[in-house]
Amino acid sequence: MRWFSTSGAERSRFDRGFDTYDAGFSVMPPGGDRYHTAERRGGVVVAHAMAWLDKHAHGPFFIWVHLYDPHDPYDPPEPYKSRYKSAPYDGEIAYADSAVGKLLGQLRAQGLYDNS
């Protein structure tokens, strides 16, 4: 099983070769909220990845999870926005790190981490 999720960028044939492709974004209209159109927050991407893992962790798999958060313009969600008010890029990195930590935690909990 192969799975792919992304939180940003246009499709650009990224889905080639994947059994499941979960981009879930659309073109952002003028004035639109980028986290509901052109990008997904890392926490949403990781939640989708963990849901997929719950159903497919029984055999070999390839999973690619792309987080778009630490890219300009930097606008981390709370509490990272407040904690890193003077360094929003660092806030984006801290947020993405937290999201990746959740995914790694699930891999550990399911006994998949050591072979991943």
N, C-alpha and C positions, 0 to 999 in steps of 0.2 A: 504494500500500500504506500502510496506517496500522497502527500498533502502539502498544500501551499496556501499561505495566507499572507496578505500584505496590508499595510496600513496607508499606502500612498503610491504615487506615480501612476501614470496611465498604463493600461493593460500591456501594451507593446509585446504581445505574444508570449508573455511570461508563463502562460498556462500550458504551453507545449510540454508534453511528457508527463504531466501530472494527472493522476486519476481523479483527484479532487482539487479544485481551484476555488479559493474563497477570498475574493478581493473585496467585494461588498461596497464598492464606492462608485460614484458617478461624477460626471463633469460638474464642477462648481459654478453655479450661476453668479453673476455679479452681485456682490454683497452677501453671498452665501456663507454659511458656517463651514469651514474646511473640514472640521471633525465629523460632519454629517454628510459630506459629499466627496471631496477629493482625498481625504485621509481618514484613517481610523486611529483613535488613541491606542497606544500600546496595550493598555489593559483590556480593551475589547478584542484586539487581535489575539492576545494570549488566552483569553477566555474561550475564543473559538478553537484555538489549538488544543486546549485542555479538554474541551468537549469532544473533539475528534479523537484524541488519545484515549479517552474513556471507552470509545467504541472499537478502536483498532489496535490496541496495544498487545494483542495476542500473538502477533507474528512480526517478522521483519518489516520495517517501515522506513521511509525517508520523509522527514518533515522539515520544511523550510519556513521559518517564521521571520518576517521582515517588519521591523519597527521603524516608522518614519519620524517619530517624535523629535529626536535630537537634530532637527534640521531647521534652518531659518524659514519663517520667523519664529523665534523662540517664545513660547507661551505655555509653560508647564501648568498642569492642573494643580489645584490645591491638594495637599498642603505644601507642595514643592514651590508653588508660585510665591508664597509668603516667605518660606524658608530661604529661598535663593533670589530674593527680590532684586538685589544688585547684580546678580549673575544668572540670568534666565537660562542661558545655555547649560550651566551646571545643574539647574533645576530640571531641565529636559533629560539630561544624562541620569540624574538620580531617579527620576520617574521611570525611565526605560529600564534602568537597573532593577528597580523594584518589580516591574512587570516580568522581566526575564527570571528573576528570583522565584516568582510564583510558578513559572513553567518548570524550572529546574527542581523545585520542591515537589511538583507532581511526578516528574520522572523518578525522583528518589522514592516517593511513596508507593509507586507502582513497580519498583524494582527494575526500572529501565535505565537509570542514570549511568551505571557502571559500563554498560555496553553501548552508550550513546555518544 
